[in-house]
Amino acid sequence: MKGIAHFAVGVAAASCFPEAVRAGAAGNPAYFVLGGACGLLPDTMDFKFGRFLHRHEVEVVPDPLKFDTAAVAAAVAGAVNRAAETGRSVDIKLNTVQLGADRWRQYTVRFDGAARRVRVRPGPVVDGGGNRLPGERERGARPSEAPLACGVRLEYMADTTIGAFDGPVFRMRPEGDGTVAVEFMPWRRGWTHSLVTCLLAGLALAAVWRPLAGIVAALAGAAHVGADQLGYLGSSLLYPFRRRRTEGLKRMHSGETLPNLAAVWGSCVVIWWNIYRATPGAPPLHPLRLLFYAMVLPGLLLAGWKRVRQRRSA
C-alpha cells in the first residue's frame, strides 16, 4: 500500500487505546504520532536504506542509443542458468533506460516457465510518472528471448515492466527440486516486515518509554505487515526464524487507487469511532449502524460504480 494508507492504519491502531485518545484530547498527540510513524517505518527502512545496502552480482545497463533486448534476455537467462548450475543464488539488477531529462524507454521482462524462456519486449517512451510521451515511436529494438536450462517458479508476477528512475533486482534462488525460484526485489519486505521485529521493537520501546508506547508501536507495525499481505509480494512474517517471504493473498496491487482509498477511509472510521467512544455525553450510536452507513453502503456503491465502468469500457 501507499505511504498515506500505512500512516492512516498506524494512527487508527493508536486510537484503539482509550489512554491514547485521552492523551490526545489533553493536548498530547504523542501516541497518534507514534502510531503513524511506526505505520510508515517498515517501508521507510526498505526504501531509504535496504535498497542501497543490498548487493547484486550481475548488473544490466542497457545502451540508450541502441537498446538491445537480446542482451537483456541473455543476461537474465544467464543468471537463472548460473544459479541452477552452481546451486547458489544469483542477484541481478536491471537498470532503466534514460533517454533524456524526463524521457525513459520502457521495457518488459517476462518469465515464461512453461516454455522455459525469458522474453524481453521494448515499450514506449514515458516520463517519470509513467505517462506515454506523445509523438514518440517504438523504433529500433525488437522483442527477443533466451532459453532457460531449468524450470522456474515465480514468487511474484510473470511480467515486470522497467520504466523510470531505478530498476528492479531479481534473486535467482535454486530450489531442491532442480528449479529456480525468481524472487522479486529480495531487499524488500525482509526483516523490516516481520512480526517478530514488531514485537521486539515494541518490547524495547516499552522498556525505555512506557508500556503503552511499546504496544502502539508493535500494533502499528503489525498492521502495516498485515495490510501488505493482501498484495502479491508478501512479507517475511517470521524473520529470522523463516527468512523467505510468505506469499501474499494476491487481492490487490500496492499502487491501486481503490484499495488504498478503502484503507484510508476505513482507518478514518475507526479513529472517529474510538474518539466517539471516549467522548462524554455523546449521543448513542450502535456500532453496526456505523458499520453499515460508513463502510458497507459506500462499499456497495463503489462496487456498483466500478461494475458500470467495466461494462462501458467492454
ZATISE-577699 format. One record per residue (C-alpha): y, z, x. Coordinates in Angstrom, 1 decimal, decimal comma, always signed. Layout:
> Y;Z;X $
...
***
This chain:
> +0,0;+0,0;+0,0 $
> +3,6;-0,4;+0,9 $
> +5,6;+2,5;+2,5 $
> +7,6;+3,3;-0,6 $
> +4,3;+3,8;-2,6 $
> +2,9;+6,1;+0,0 $
> +6,1;+8,1;+0,2 $
> +6,1;+8,5;-3,6 $
> +2,5;+9,6;-3,7 $
> +3,2;+12,2;-1,0 $
> +6,2;+13,6;-2,9 $
> +4,0;+13,7;-6,1 $
> +1,4;+15,6;-4,1 $
> +4,0;+18,2;-3,1 $
> +5,3;+18,5;-6,7 $
> +1,8;+19,7;-7,8 $
> +2,6;+23,2;-6,4 $
> +4,9;+25,3;-8,5 $
> +6,3;+27,1;-5,4 $
> +7,4;+23,8;-4,0 $
> +9,2;+23,0;-7,3 $
> +10,8;+26,4;-7,4 $
> +12,0;+26,0;-3,8 $
> +13,4;+22,6;-4,6 $
> +15,3;+23,9;-7,7 $
> +16,7;+26,7;-5,5 $
> +18,1;+24,0;-3,1 $
> +15,3;+23,8;-0,5 $
> +13,6;+20,4;-0,7 $
> +11,5;+21,0;+2,4 $
> +8,1;+20,7;+0,7 $
> +9,1;+17,5;-1,0 $
> +10,4;+16,0;+2,2 $
> +7,2;+17,2;+4,0 $
> +5,0;+15,5;+1,3 $
> +6,9;+12,2;+1,6 $
> +6,9;+12,3;+5,4 $
> +3,1;+13,0;+5,6 $
> +2,5;+10,3;+3,0 $
> +4,1;+7,8;+5,4 $
> +2,8;+9,3;+8,7 $
> -0,6;+7,6;+8,9 $
> +0,8;+4,1;+8,7 $
> +3,8;+5,1;+10,9 $
> +1,4;+6,2;+13,7 $
> -0,6;+3,0;+13,4 $
> +2,3;+0,5;+13,5 $
> +4,7;+2,4;+15,8 $
> +2,1;+3,5;+18,4 $
> -1,5;+2,4;+17,7 $
> -0,9;-1,3;+17,7 $
> +0,9;-1,2;+21,1 $
> -1,6;+1,1;+22,8 $
> -4,6;-1,0;+21,7 $
> -6,1;-3,2;+24,4 $
> -7,9;-6,5;+23,9 $
> -10,0;-8,6;+26,3 $
> -9,0;-12,1;+25,1 $
> -5,6;-13,3;+24,1 $
> -5,0;-16,7;+22,5 $
> -1,5;-18,1;+23,0 $
> -1,2;-21,5;+21,2 $
> +1,2;-24,1;+22,6 $
> +4,1;-24,5;+20,1 $
> +4,8;-28,0;+21,4 $
> +1,2;-29,2;+21,0 $
> -0,7;-26,9;+18,7 $
> -4,4;-27,2;+19,5 $
> -6,6;-26,0;+16,7 $
> -9,8;-26,8;+18,7 $
> -8,8;-24,4;+21,4 $
> -8,2;-21,6;+19,0 $
> -11,5;-22,2;+17,3 $
> -13,3;-22,3;+20,6 $
> -11,7;-19,1;+21,8 $
> -12,7;-17,2;+18,6 $
> -16,2;-18,6;+18,6 $
> -16,5;-17,7;+22,3 $
> -15,6;-14,1;+21,6 $
> -18,3;-13,9;+18,9 $
> -20,9;-15,5;+21,1 $
> -20,0;-13,3;+24,1 $
> -20,4;-10,2;+22,0 $
> -23,8;-11,4;+20,9 $
> -24,9;-12,2;+24,4 $
> -23,7;-9,1;+26,2 $
> -24,2;-6,6;+23,4 $
> -20,7;-5,3;+23,9 $
> -17,7;-5,5;+21,6 $
> -15,0;-8,1;+22,4 $
> -11,5;-7,8;+21,1 $
> -9,4;-10,9;+20,7 $
> -5,8;-11,3;+19,7 $
> -4,5;-14,5;+18,0 $
> -0,8;-14,9;+18,7 $
> +1,7;-16,6;+16,3 $
> +3,2;-20,0;+16,9 $
> +7,0;-19,7;+17,1 $
> +8,9;-23,0;+16,9 $
> +12,5;-21,6;+16,8 $
> +14,7;-18,7;+15,9 $
> +13,2;-18,3;+12,5 $
> +10,6;-21,0;+12,4 $
> +6,9;-20,4;+12,7 $
> +3,8;-22,6;+12,4 $
> +1,2;-21,0;+10,1 $
> -2,5;-21,5;+10,7 $
> -5,6;-20,1;+9,1 $
> -8,8;-18,9;+10,8 $
> -11,9;-18,9;+8,6 $
> -15,3;-17,4;+9,5 $
> -18,0;-19,4;+7,7 $
> -21,0;-17,2;+8,0 $
> -23,4;-19,4;+6,0 $
> -22,7;-22,4;+8,3 $
> -22,2;-20,3;+11,4 $
> -18,8;-21,9;+12,1 $
> -15,3;-20,8;+12,9 $
> -12,8;-23,2;+11,2 $
> -9,1;-23,4;+12,1 $
> -6,7;-25,1;+9,8 $
> -3,0;-25,8;+10,6 $
> -0,5;-24,7;+8,0 $
> +3,2;-25,3;+7,1 $
> +6,3;-24,2;+9,0 $
> +7,6;-21,0;+7,5 $
> +10,4;-18,5;+8,1 $
> +9,9;-14,8;+8,9 $
> +9,4;-14,0;+5,3 $
> +6,5;-16,5;+5,0 $
> +8,6;-18,9;+2,9 $
> +7,8;-22,6;+3,5 $
> +10,8;-24,4;+5,0 $
> +11,9;-27,5;+3,1 $
> +11,7;-30,8;+4,9 $
> +9,1;-29,6;+7,4 $
> +6,0;-31,7;+7,7 $
> +2,5;-30,7;+8,7 $
> +2,1;-33,1;+11,6 $
> +0,2;-33,2;+14,9 $
> -2,6;-30,7;+14,6 $
> -5,7;-31,3;+12,6 $
> -8,4;-28,9;+11,3 $
> -11,1;-28,0;+13,9 $
> -14,2;-26,0;+14,0 $
> -16,5;-24,4;+16,6 $
> -20,2;-23,3;+16,3 $
> -21,4;-19,7;+16,4 $
> -24,5;-18,7;+18,2 $
> -25,4;-16,0;+15,7 $
> -24,6;-14,9;+12,2 $
> -21,5;-12,9;+11,4 $
> -20,9;-10,0;+9,0 $
> -17,3;-9,9;+7,6 $
> -15,7;-6,5;+7,1 $
> -12,5;-8,0;+5,6 $
> -11,5;-11,4;+4,3 $
> -13,2;-14,7;+5,4 $
> -9,7;-16,3;+5,8 $
> -6,9;-14,9;+7,8 $
> -3,5;-16,6;+7,9 $
> -1,4;-16,1;+11,0 $
> +2,2;-16,5;+10,3 $
> +5,4;-14,9;+11,8 $
> +6,1;-12,2;+14,3 $
> +2,9;-10,6;+15,6 $
> -0,6;-11,9;+15,3 $
> -3,8;-10,1;+14,4 $
> -6,5;-8,6;+16,6 $
> -10,2;-9,0;+15,8 $
> -13,1;-7,0;+17,2 $
> -16,4;-8,8;+17,5 $
> -18,9;-5,9;+17,3 $
> -22,6;-6,7;+17,9 $
> -25,0;-5,2;+15,3 $
> -28,5;-4,1;+15,9 $
> -29,9;-7,0;+13,8 $
> -28,6;-9,7;+16,0 $
> -25,5;-10,4;+14,0 $
> -21,9;-9,7;+15,0 $
> -19,5;-7,8;+12,7 $
> -16,0;-9,2;+12,6 $
> -13,7;-6,2;+12,4 $
> -10,1;-7,0;+11,4 $
> -7,3;-5,1;+13,3 $
> -9,5;-2,4;+14,9 $
> -6,4;-0,3;+15,7 $
> -5,7;+0,0;+12,0 $
> -6,8;+3,0;+9,9 $
> -8,8;+4,8;+12,5 $
> -8,2;+8,5;+13,3 $
> -4,8;+8,4;+11,5 $
> -6,6;+7,7;+8,2 $
> -9,3;+10,3;+8,5 $
> -9,8;+13,2;+6,0 $
> -10,8;+15,3;+9,0 $
> -7,5;+14,6;+10,7 $
> -5,6;+15,5;+7,4 $
> -7,5;+18,8;+7,3 $
> -6,9;+19,7;+10,9 $
> -3,2;+18,8;+10,7 $
> -2,9;+20,9;+7,6 $
> -4,5;+23,9;+9,3 $
> -2,2;+23,5;+12,3 $
> +0,9;+23,4;+10,2 $
> -0,2;+26,3;+8,1 $
> -0,7;+28,3;+11,3 $
> +2,8;+27,5;+12,7 $
> +4,8;+27,5;+9,4 $
> +3,4;+28,5;+6,1 $
> +0,0;+28,0;+4,3 $
> +1,7;+26,0;+1,5 $
> +3,2;+23,6;+4,1 $
> -0,2;+23,0;+5,5 $
> -1,7;+22,4;+2,1 $
> +1,1;+20,0;+1,1 $
> +0,7;+18,1;+4,4 $
> -3,1;+17,8;+4,1 $
> -3,0;+16,7;+0,5 $
> -0,2;+14,1;+1,0 $
> -2,2;+12,6;+3,9 $
> -5,4;+12,6;+1,9 $
> -3,6;+10,9;-1,0 $
> -2,5;+8,2;+1,4 $
> -6,0;+7,7;+2,6 $
> -7,4;+7,7;-0,9 $
> -4,8;+5,1;-2,1 $
> -5,7;+2,8;+0,9 $
> -9,4;+2,9;-0,1 $
> -8,6;+0,9;-3,2 $
> -7,9;-2,1;-1,0 $
> -10,1;-4,3;+1,3 $
> -9,8;-2,9;+4,8 $
> -10,9;+0,7;+4,2 $
> -10,3;+3,8;+6,4 $
> -12,2;+5,9;+8,9 $
> -12,7;+8,7;+6,4 $
> -14,9;+10,9;+8,6 $
> -13,5;+10,2;+12,1 $
> -14,5;+11,4;+14,7 $
> -17,9;+12,1;+13,1 $
> -18,1;+8,4;+12,0 $
> -15,8;+6,1;+13,9 $
> -16,4;+3,0;+11,8 $
> -14,2;+2,3;+8,8 $
> -15,6;+2,9;+5,4 $
> -15,4;-0,3;+3,3 $
> -12,6;-0,3;+0,7 $
> -13,2;-0,8;-3,0 $
> -11,5;-4,2;-3,0 $
> -9,5;-3,5;-6,1 $
> -6,1;-4,7;-4,7 $
> -4,3;-6,1;-1,7 $
> -1,9;-3,8;+0,1 $
> +1,0;-6,1;-0,4 $
> +0,5;-6,9;-4,1 $
> +3,5;-6,0;-6,3 $
> +1,8;-4,6;-9,4 $
> -0,4;-2,0;-7,7 $
> +2,5;-0,8;-5,6 $
> +4,7;-0,6;-8,7 $
> +2,0;+1,3;-10,5 $
> +1,6;+3,8;-7,7 $
> +5,4;+4,5;-7,6 $
> +5,6;+4,7;-11,4 $
> +2,6;+7,0;-11,7 $
> +4,0;+9,2;-8,9 $
> +7,3;+9,5;-10,7 $
> +5,5;+10,5;-13,9 $
> +3,6;+13,2;-12,0 $
> +6,7;+14,5;-10,4 $
> +8,5;+14,6;-13,8 $
> +5,6;+16,4;-15,4 $
> +5,4;+19,1;-12,7 $
> +9,2;+19,7;-12,8 $
> +9,0;+19,8;-16,6 $
> +6,2;+22,5;-16,5 $
> +8,4;+24,6;-14,2 $
> +11,5;+24,4;-16,4 $
> +12,0;+27,5;-18,5 $
> +12,7;+26,8;-22,2 $
> +11,6;+23,1;-22,0 $
> +10,6;+21,6;-25,4 $
> +6,8;+21,4;-25,9 $
> +5,2;+18,2;-24,8 $
> +1,4;+17,6;-24,9 $
> +0,1;+16,1;-21,6 $
> -2,0;+13,5;-23,5 $
> +1,1;+12,2;-25,3 $
> +2,9;+11,8;-22,0 $
> -0,1;+10,1;-20,5 $
> -0,2;+7,6;-23,4 $
> +3,5;+6,7;-23,5 $
> +4,2;+6,9;-19,8 $
> +1,0;+5,4;-18,4 $
> -1,4;+3,8;-20,9 $
> +1,2;+2,0;-23,1 $
> +3,1;+0,4;-20,1 $
> -0,2;-0,5;-18,5 $
> -1,3;-2,3;-21,7 $
> +2,0;-4,2;-22,0 $
> +1,9;-5,1;-18,3 $
> -1,7;-6,4;-18,6 $
> -0,8;-8,4;-21,7 $
> +2,2;-9,9;-19,9 $
> +0,0;-10,8;-16,9 $
> -2,6;-12,5;-19,1 $
> +0,1;-14,6;-20,8 $
> +1,5;-15,7;-17,4 $
> -2,0;-16,7;-16,3 $
> -2,6;-18,7;-19,4 $
> +0,7;-20,5;-19,0 $
> +0,0;-21,3;-15,4 $
> -3,5;-22,5;-16,1 $
***
